[in-house]
Amino acid sequence: MGLKKSNTFLVQSLIVLFGLAMQAQTKIKGTVFEQKSKQPLAYATVILADKDTHTPISGTTTDEDGSFVLETTASNFYIKLSFIGFVSKSIKDFKTVNHTIDLGKIMLSEDTEQLEQVLVQAEVSRTQFKLDKRVFNVGKDIASTGASALDVLNNVPSVNVDIEGAISLRGNSGVQVLINGKPSILTEDGGALGSITADMIENIEVITNPSAKYDAEGTSGIINIIIKKEERKGINGSVSLNTGVPDNHSIGLSLNRRSEKFNLFTQLGLGRRSYPRDSDNVNTDTDSATELISTGRDYRNEKFYNITLGTDYYINSNNVLTLSGNYAYEVEDQPSSYNYKQYEENGVLQSEWNRSESTEATNPKWQYELVYKRDFKDHEDHDLLFSATGNSFAKDANSNFNDLTVFGDDNDATQRTRTNFAEDNFTFKLDYTKPFSEQWGIETGAQYVINDVSNDYEVEDLVSGNFVSDPGLTNVFNYDQKVLGAYFSASYEGEKWGLKGGLRLEQTDLNTLLENTNEKGDQNYTNLFPSVHTSYKLSDVMSLQAGYSKRIYRPRMWDLNPFFNIRNSYSIRQGNPNLMPEFTDSYELTTIFDIGKTSLNFGMYHRYTTDVIERITTAVNNVSTSRPENIGTSSTLGVEFNTKYSPTNWLTFNVDFNYNNFTREGSYEDEPFDFKGDQWTSKLMAKFKLPANIDFEATGNYQSEYKTVQGSTSDIAFLDLGLRKKILNGKGVFSFGVRDLFASRTFESYTLEDSFTNYSKSKRGRFVTLGFSYGFGKGEAMEYVGGKRR
């Protein structure tokens, strides 16, 4: 009986206390705006602080529309509102009506002095060596400016991002970008990285000579963006409109929603673009002194539609599951018109004809991924990662070719082709990292890659009013490659010196089949790929890094397929089903100097490649045929230099320079191909911060002339310009760009043999783009570039 009375008394007491608490609870609400633009200020900080001790009682951040709501039982408090780059405001006088304090509209003004001093006072970003990679730690000098992930990447030594969002490493494109050590659809297009802001990034890892952990297949490098675990809240996104000449029009939308449990992201886009190309070719038969000249223009016109959907599900603080997918659909139109002239020995025109092409194609593309990552509690680097990714690409194309005689010999002809192409790629990967202490650790894992391709190609000739299949040019080529890999590495990393060694094993099973002729090509081989990396910190401003890895290049489907497109019947490209992979031993020694406003990177490298794949050209009666062959060895010794220098707050220079000297040794069909040569490339980018929030950049590129197996390739020089104007405190961006300002990006090559010579020249010309983007949430406006063209 006493127990029942006690329970009754306890319940009554709780009810009374709860009622008193509810009576004493006060709701505080309001909306924060920017004084200058009158726009809502999202993610501003609102703090309730004790009037006497000034210690915080509670707090929150404003929503997308600048509004906030707080509840408190305190009575002696004041309200403080703040946001980086704005003058903080404290409110001590307010009225309470029905337990509610309504502050209405609250205006915050920009703090000009704070904005000018923040770079000096804040923590500065720095780069340090970590054995097989360089780690760029993002300081408050970048994170506090509201910059995007692309802006952060542009501050990383050796990394450049142009005004359109294209990423390059050491001046080379084709960089693999990871997020938290795993692939992400967000990294497929630079524009999607606009949903990741600088204050969300912990650091960025740059890997120029990948260790045994990564594919032995050669890449130009890896960039890994590490996101802070606590930065998960908020809506980020951007919408953009772009136009250009030649036709380049697109609409894009990127969204990213972060909460405690989910990170949802999507990207939508559609547009139209055109890629014209002018080409000239001269084929000369030196034995008969005859010559064939072709001149013309072809187009690649595309309409494209793109959608990306994905989510990160944070099961708990140590486990995250990612599921995402992308679908793109392209409609192609490829018209072309070429003029051919055949000259006799004495230079007299023998015949002339025009060849026109009309091609229509559809290209559906799928990409999907499932990733699971577990972080163990005992150490921040102790983790397990499993990923399953896949992508599919298909092309259904139909082409019509018409030859019309203009002069001389009758060259009238009509042909048509049909192409049904399908490719599926799947990658399954498991990685495990275990640190045993702050100095010692291991990495191990496995990977299985499936590459399945089929190309069904048919050529038909118009004969007596009917199209008849040409069996000599028609076939189905199937390519099926499976690569199973496993690796193990161990590392020691002390305060100044570290060493990491690893071994990767890869087993390759390749099967090709020409269905019509039943010709099979089977390759099955197993290889070991060792890697060793070391680093030494000489001082706070200078470090050294050295590395070795063995790499492989496996022939692609088009390297192996012996059948060719008849677009130009006088300049034929074939594959070689007997082609073998090439192997490279890669050595690097690099050093980094971090001196004030300047970061200097200097490196030396040596690459020795066996079974080098080169295209060998032969010619008969002015018809040239190029086919890849394994030709001997190549030894390359090079140096590279890159730096970023900011003499003032409004000017930054990025310089990349690469020089190498190479020796080629080999022969083909008793013809020697031994020679030596050198080449160098350079890039100079100047970035100007002009008044009125205008950014201007000019990028000059140069590639020297260099020798090839059978001739030479001419030098190339071109200039790109970009202009960007920010409005609405960086939320809105107008951009203007000119690629190849002087239309000087011309590709010229010569093939010089005793019995024939070939000359080819092609160029795309000048491209002009204009765009507007608007970013909302914590994101900055970024340009949507429409997806990668295949």
Secondary structure, DSSP 8 states (H G I E B T S, - for coil): -HHHHHHHHHHHHHHHHHHHHHHH-EEEEEEEEETTT--B-TT-EEEEEETTT--EEEEEE--TTSEEEEEE--SSEEEEEE-TTB--EEE-----BTTEEEEEEEEE-B-HHHHHHHHHHS---EEEEETTEEEEE--HHHHTTT-BHHHHHTTSTTEEE-TT--EEETTB---EEEETTB--GGGSSGGGGGGSBGGGEEEEEEESS--TTS-SB--S-EEEEEE-TT---EEEEEEEEEEEETTEEEEEEEEEEE-SSEEEEEEEEEEEEEEEEEEEEEEEETTTTEEEEEEEEEEEEEEEEEEEEEEEEEEETTEEEEEEEEEEEEEEE--EEEEEEEE-TTS-EEEEEEEEEEEEEEEEEEEEEEEEEEE-TT-TT-EEEEEEEEEEEEEEEEEEEEEEEEEES---EEEEEEEEEEEEEEEEEEEEEEESSSSEEEEEEEEEEEEEEEEEEEEEEEETTEEEE-GGG-EEEEEEEEEEEEEEEEEEE-SSEEEEEEEEEEEEEEEEEETTTTEEEEEEEEEEEEEEEEEEEEETTEEEEEEEEEEEE---HHHH------SSTTEEE---TT---EEEEEEEEEEEEEETTEEEEEEEEEEEEES-EEEEEEEETTEEEEEEEE--EEEEEEEEEEEEEEEETTEEEEEEEEEEEEEEE-EETTEE--EEEEEEEEEEEEEEEETTTEEEEEEEEEE--EE-SSEEE--EEEEEEEEEEEETTTTEEEEEEEESTTS--EEEEEEE-SSEEEEEEEE---EEEEEEEEEEET------------
